[in-house]
Amino acid sequence: MKALPCAARTRPFAAALRSRALVAALGVAVLLGGCTTAPAPARSVSAPPSAAATVRPGLAAVQLPPPLALPPSGLSVSSQQVTYTRQGRSLRTVIWSPDRPGRYPAVLFSHGLNGTPESFAPLLKSWAAAGFVVIAPAYPNTSRGAASFDVYDVLNQPADATYVLSQVLSGQLGKRIDSDRLAAAGHSAGAITTVGLFTESRDTRLRAGVILAGSGLGVGTDFQGTPAALFFIHGDADPLVTYESGKATYDQVPWAKAMLTIPGGNHDDPYLSPAAAAYQTVTKSTLQFLRLELYGDQAARSSFTPTAELDSHL
């Protein structure tokens, strides 16, 4: 196994060792290898045995801003690209935003290993058409076509994500974003990146998070800071990130939360394939969650009535 990149080794030594041990246990070719058309490895990711040992009692309340009127549905959407640089790390970023004038909530989206922002364009455009600015960086060492692919670099991505969000908010596009209504979302390794934004790399600007086929592997389950509602979606037939590992992370969330189980769902299709039966379920449920948590749309709450597939504490 190769060593962590220099940027990762600047983290507190104990945390770096813990994260490296968890990631190394998977093997370089195994960790969350979704977001590609390559066949899935026949191995799986399991949470540390202690991850689901205890569940903290109670759920902290999430303090929401005042409700915001929903925009018309089906807004036209434009995209732009900008590249930011953090400590020599090039972060090409695709931003989808509604064409209609106004200030909108924003969602920071992270792709998985060997993925790109464009891999998720159908899903992310649907969010933008519903009234969200979507900010999606391509991570320098885990995106498709990376010159130096490095699985350990996932550990650096929460800091990248926070940096990109800050740059967008401070730029011209930031004038179109309601900075009190920010969320993060991600798939696979990008979901690990997103969990990290609520644990050891907490970005306190975030009010909500969407975890698609992810877990707390490498970034831990010590959720910190002000409460933020989290929505997990996981297929129970995921061969890469086991359903049990995602559920174990979900169980540790001390805040308002929900988890949707996709019966028979694998690692990629529910999130990447519009033709898949579960894709529309994912699109609809994530939009309802974002409307509830960022717009304060109470009508969306009815979508989170518990069922056999949905555990909900929102």
LINNOR-V932535 format. One record per residue. N is the residue number from 0. PSI is psi in whole degrees, -180 to 180 (NA if undefined). Layout:
N/PSI + N/PSI
//
This chain:
0/136 + 1/159 + 2/162 + 3/148 + 4/159 + 5/-41 + 6/-37 + 7/-33 + 8/-9 + 9/-8 + 10/162 + 11/135 + 12/-46 + 13/-42 + 14/-40 + 15/-42 + 16/-42 + 17/-46 + 18/-42 + 19/-39 + 20/-40 + 21/-44 + 22/-41 + 23/-29 + 24/-19 + 25/-29 + 26/144 + 27/-35 + 28/-4 + 29/-38 + 30/108 + 31/54 + 32/43 + 33/-168 + 34/27 + 35/171 + 36/1 + 37/151 + 38/144 + 39/137 + 40/149 + 41/41 + 42/166 + 43/163 + 44/129 + 45/146 + 46/155 + 47/146 + 48/-29 + 49/-10 + 50/-38 + 51/17 + 52/-39 + 53/152 + 54/125 + 55/138 + 56/143 + 57/162 + 58/122 + 59/143 + 60/143 + 61/125 + 62/111 + 63/150 + 64/170 + 65/151 + 66/148 + 67/135 + 68/133 + 69/141 + 70/170 + 71/152 + 72/159 + 73/40 + 74/147 + 75/151 + 76/141 + 77/156 + 78/155 + 79/159 + 80/142 + 81/148 + 82/126 + 83/157 + 84/122 + 85/112 + 86/44 + 87/0 + 88/116 + 89/127 + 90/83 + 91/129 + 92/128 + 93/133 + 94/122 + 95/134 + 96/151 + 97/143 + 98/-26 + 99/132 + 100/151 + 101/174 + 102/136 + 103/154 + 104/161 + 105/149 + 106/125 + 107/116 + 108/136 + 109/127 + 110/170 + 111/-176 + 112/136 + 113/25 + 114/179 + 115/163 + 116/-39 + 117/-25 + 118/-29 + 119/16 + 120/-44 + 121/-45 + 122/-46 + 123/-35 + 124/-34 + 125/-36 + 126/-46 + 127/-39 + 128/-18 + 129/3 + 130/35 + 131/141 + 132/127 + 133/124 + 134/116 + 135/99 + 136/150 + 137/117 + 138/141 + 139/-29 + 140/9 + 141/-3 + 142/162 + 143/131 + 144/6 + 145/135 + 146/-33 + 147/86 + 148/130 + 149/108 + 150/-34 + 151/-20 + 152/-12 + 153/-33 + 154/-22 + 155/-12 + 156/-32 + 157/-39 + 158/-38 + 159/-46 + 160/-46 + 161/-41 + 162/-47 + 163/-44 + 164/-44 + 165/-41 + 166/-42 + 167/-45 + 168/-31 + 169/-8 + 170/-169 + 171/-40 + 172/-25 + 173/-24 + 174/-17 + 175/5 + 176/134 + 177/103 + 178/-6 + 179/0 + 180/74 + 181/141 + 182/164 + 183/149 + 184/160 + 185/162 + 186/135 + 187/-122 + 188/-30 + 189/-27 + 190/-36 + 191/-45 + 192/-43 + 193/-44 + 194/-40 + 195/-29 + 196/-11 + 197/1 + 198/-112 + 199/-16 + 200/42 + 201/124 + 202/106 + 203/-6 + 204/-19 + 205/130 + 206/-14 + 207/160 + 208/148 + 209/121 + 210/107 + 211/112 + 212/49 + 213/-178 + 214/-173 + 215/18 + 216/122 + 217/-25 + 218/-5 + 219/177 + 220/24 + 221/79 + 222/133 + 223/165 + 224/-165 + 225/147 + 226/144 + 227/130 + 228/137 + 229/138 + 230/117 + 231/139 + 232/130 + 233/133 + 234/138 + 235/3 + 236/25 + 237/118 + 238/-8 + 239/-55 + 240/106 + 241/148 + 242/-39 + 243/-36 + 244/-38 + 245/-43 + 246/-38 + 247/-39 + 248/-45 + 249/-43 + 250/-26 + 251/-9 + 252/124 + 253/3 + 254/-177 + 255/138 + 256/164 + 257/152 + 258/123 + 259/124 + 260/130 + 261/104 + 262/124 + 263/4 + 264/136 + 265/-163 + 266/-27 + 267/-47 + 268/-42 + 269/-18 + 270/-22 + 271/-15 + 272/99 + 273/-24 + 274/-12 + 275/144 + 276/-37 + 277/-11 + 278/-45 + 279/-34 + 280/-44 + 281/-45 + 282/-49 + 283/-46 + 284/-38 + 285/-38 + 286/-42 + 287/-41 + 288/-46 + 289/-37 + 290/-42 + 291/-48 + 292/-27 + 293/-31 + 294/-17 + 295/29 + 296/100 + 297/-21 + 298/-27 + 299/-18 + 300/-29 + 301/-22 + 302/-10 + 303/28 + 304/127 + 305/142 + 306/-175 + 307/-31 + 308/-12 + 309/116 + 310/125 + 311/133 + 312/43 + 313/NA
//
